[in-house]
Amino acid sequence: MEKKILTCMLLLFFIVMIVFTFVSRHTAIALLPEVTTMNPEKDGWVAESAVREEDTGGYYAFILTERESISGKTAAVSKLPVVIEEKGDGMVKLKEISQYSMFEFVTDVSDELSDGDRVRRK
């Protein structure tokens, strides 16, 4: 009889742990900053909202990257220093951006970002 009670308690413990694991993972993902992204146009134009100014006067943009983690691939942002070549109609042309043309540039974010932060798409 005692073995049955201990077995039931152990089974119940594992069920509760599995439920808490899935709930906490879902909550952790829901708390990540949401981002909207865009691919740069072929000639290097991106939305002006994708470029931010540093305190020192330089400019940077965040690009969306994928990282491997324990739970699989996760989206993260990387800070990329950029040079603005031209501005016009809510868009900016970035100098020497061709090597980053396959990345998505963050144009809108729900919270403050830092280099390497995990994010989720809107």
C-alpha atoms as one frame of an Amber mdcrd trajectory, in Angstrom:
protein
   0.000   0.000   0.000   2.822   2.353   0.894   4.526   1.693  -2.455   1.328
   2.625  -4.321   1.059   5.932  -2.448   4.717   6.767  -3.075   4.366   5.821
  -6.741   1.269   7.996  -7.128   3.006  10.921  -5.410   6.032  10.540  -7.666
   3.855  10.416 -10.770   1.921  13.467  -9.607   5.194  15.302  -8.953   6.432
  14.627 -12.500   3.125  15.740 -14.024   3.213  19.004 -12.055   6.852  19.607
 -13.088   6.034  19.062 -16.777   3.083  21.469 -16.585   5.184  24.141 -14.851
   7.959  23.717 -17.423   5.616  24.384 -20.345   3.833  27.256 -18.590   7.092
  28.976 -17.635   8.500  28.589 -21.170   5.354  30.093 -22.662   5.470  32.966
 -20.165   9.157  33.623 -20.840   8.496  33.858 -24.594   5.483  36.123 -24.051
   7.652  38.550 -22.033  10.262  38.990 -24.786  10.262  42.322 -26.651   8.238
  42.217 -29.876   9.912  43.483 -33.043   8.806  44.377 -36.547  11.396  43.866
 -39.272  12.053  44.676 -42.909  14.534  43.544 -45.524  16.647  46.330 -47.012
  15.960  47.282 -50.610  18.551  46.212 -53.196  20.232  49.609 -53.260  20.614
  49.824 -49.447  17.475  51.750 -48.480  15.759  50.910 -45.167  13.051  52.601
 -43.116  14.315  55.551 -41.107  12.949  53.891 -37.960  15.495  51.068 -38.414
  18.398  53.432 -37.684  19.101  54.758 -34.211  21.556  57.417 -33.071  24.138
  56.729 -30.379  25.054  59.210 -27.653  28.420  59.694 -29.363  26.758  60.815
 -32.603  27.212  57.621 -34.623  24.389  55.503 -36.011  23.490  51.849 -35.592
  20.763  49.405 -36.528  19.623  46.115 -35.058  19.509  43.072 -37.331  17.570
  39.921 -36.559  19.664  36.766 -36.192  19.010  33.193 -35.086  20.846  31.525
 -32.238  20.856  27.964 -31.029  19.659  27.446 -27.475  18.586  24.564 -25.289
  15.022  24.891 -26.563  16.006  25.156 -30.247  16.530  28.178 -32.472  15.692
  31.559 -30.991  15.535  35.010 -32.560  17.973  37.611 -31.251  19.182  41.045
 -32.307  22.704  42.126 -33.131  23.848  45.730 -33.078  25.325  46.853 -36.399
  27.147  50.189 -36.785  25.950  51.927 -39.969  26.764  55.028 -41.996  23.907
  57.010 -43.514  24.548  58.002 -47.108  21.213  59.684 -47.947  17.832  60.465
 -46.368  14.438  60.916 -47.985  10.705  60.144 -47.613  11.060  58.274 -44.313
  13.832  56.081 -45.714  17.616  56.169 -45.350  20.292  54.759 -47.639  23.017
  52.945 -45.760  26.584  52.872 -46.996  28.202  49.471 -47.719  25.189  47.457
 -46.565  25.321  44.803 -49.305  26.877  42.132 -47.041  23.904  42.518 -44.675
  21.184  42.503 -47.345  20.053  38.990 -46.371  19.312  40.085 -42.791  16.115
  41.643 -41.514  16.451  45.095 -39.952  14.401  45.888 -36.830  12.091  48.837
 -37.564   9.835  48.825 -34.505  10.265  47.398 -31.018   7.975  47.169 -27.991
  10.756  47.618 -25.416  14.366  48.780 -25.042  16.903  46.564 -26.852  20.554
  45.736 -26.290  23.002  43.790 -28.414  22.275  40.040 -28.147  18.772  40.330
 -26.642  16.282  37.605 -27.482  13.137  38.868 -29.204   9.945  37.668 -30.839
   8.295  38.853 -34.022   4.962  40.656 -34.041
